[in-house]
Amino acid sequence: MQGHILTLLGRYDEALEKLNRSLELDPTFENPLYSRALTYYKKGEKEKALSDLNKVIKLRKEGNAIAIFNRKAERLKKEIEK
């Protein structure tokens, strides 16, 4: 949650530190995966953002992610791929 808030505040490097720490504990947790993708996107790192978004989408297909994060991931992915 802190990582996402830091992203919204434009503090991207701090956000990535928090999000990466969360993902070290559980690499399949879709919330920080989506937030990290958003952070990378805001930093202009589209390939890294797409990689994380694809992970969220894959988790959902495997039944391991909450639908809301999948929908958000799909929307952001389409925006990046324009």
Buried (B, 14 or more C-beta within 10 A) or exposed (E): EBBBEBBEEEBBEBBBBBBEEBBEEEEEBBBBBBBBBBBBBBBEBEEBBBBBBBBBBBBBEEEEBBEEBBEBBBEBBEEBEE
